[in-house]
């Protein structure tokens, strides 16, 4: 009897979670009532809006600029790939 309840309970829980996750409204972001946006950055002439504050700066999410290898290639000689020292003086 316990084995029958567990899958049903799991399905009901997952269904409820899916419904709650999908019911969010898409509206403009605004500060909570009685709150204000953080002060403008030092040197800024205008207060950024909430959407601008959520944009990541380029350094936080840089674009990929590395060319991916399409096939294996021979490695070049590495002058720093040295064998370990034996530790004897």
C-alpha positions as CSV (number, residue, x, y, z in Angstrom):
1,X,0.0,0.0,0.0
2,X,2.9,2.3,0.8
3,X,4.5,1.7,-2.6
4,X,1.3,2.9,-4.4
5,X,1.1,6.2,-2.4
6,X,4.7,7.3,-2.9
7,X,4.5,7.6,-6.7
8,X,1.1,9.3,-6.5
9,X,2.4,11.7,-3.9
10,X,5.5,12.4,-6.0
11,X,3.4,13.1,-9.1
12,X,1.0,15.4,-7.2
13,X,4.0,17.3,-5.8
14,X,5.7,17.7,-9.2
15,X,2.4,18.8,-10.7
16,X,1.9,21.5,-8.1
17,X,5.5,22.7,-8.5
18,X,5.0,22.9,-12.2
19,X,1.8,24.9,-11.8
20,X,3.4,27.3,-9.3
21,X,6.4,27.8,-11.6
22,X,4.3,28.7,-14.6
23,X,2.0,31.2,-13.0
24,X,4.5,34.1,-12.7
25,X,3.4,37.4,-14.2
26,X,5.6,39.2,-16.6
27,X,5.6,42.9,-15.5
28,X,8.1,45.7,-15.3
29,X,10.4,45.4,-12.3
30,X,9.8,47.9,-9.6
31,X,11.1,48.4,-6.1
32,X,9.0,47.0,-3.3
33,X,6.5,49.4,-1.7
34,X,8.4,51.8,0.6
35,X,11.8,50.9,-0.9
36,X,13.9,52.7,-3.5
37,X,16.5,51.7,-6.0
38,X,20.1,51.7,-4.8
39,X,22.0,55.0,-5.3
40,X,23.4,55.6,-8.7
41,X,27.0,54.5,-9.4
42,X,29.7,57.0,-8.6
43,X,30.0,59.4,-11.5
44,X,26.7,58.4,-13.2
45,X,24.5,61.3,-14.3
46,X,21.2,59.4,-14.3
47,X,19.7,56.7,-12.0
48,X,19.6,53.4,-13.9
49,X,16.3,51.6,-14.0
50,X,15.8,48.1,-12.6
51,X,16.3,46.4,-16.0
52,X,19.6,48.2,-16.5
53,X,20.8,47.1,-13.1
54,X,20.1,43.4,-14.0
55,X,22.3,43.5,-17.1
56,X,25.6,41.8,-16.7
57,X,28.7,43.8,-17.4
58,X,30.9,42.4,-20.2
59,X,33.6,41.3,-17.7
60,X,31.0,39.2,-15.8
61,X,30.0,37.3,-18.9
62,X,32.6,37.6,-21.6
63,X,32.0,36.3,-25.1
64,X,33.8,33.2,-26.1
65,X,36.7,34.1,-28.3
66,X,38.5,30.7,-28.4
67,X,38.3,28.7,-31.6
68,X,37.2,25.2,-30.9
69,X,39.3,22.4,-32.3
70,X,37.6,20.4,-34.9
71,X,40.1,17.5,-35.0
72,X,43.1,16.3,-33.0
73,X,46.4,18.0,-33.7
74,X,50.0,17.3,-32.7
75,X,51.0,19.2,-29.6
76,X,53.9,21.7,-29.9
77,X,57.0,21.2,-27.8
78,X,56.6,22.7,-24.4
79,X,59.9,24.1,-23.0
80,X,58.4,24.2,-19.5
81,X,57.4,20.5,-19.5
82,X,60.5,19.4,-17.4
83,X,60.9,16.1,-15.6
84,X,60.7,16.3,-11.8
85,X,64.0,16.9,-9.9
86,X,65.2,13.9,-7.8
87,X,65.6,16.1,-4.6
88,X,69.2,15.2,-4.0
89,X,71.6,18.0,-3.4
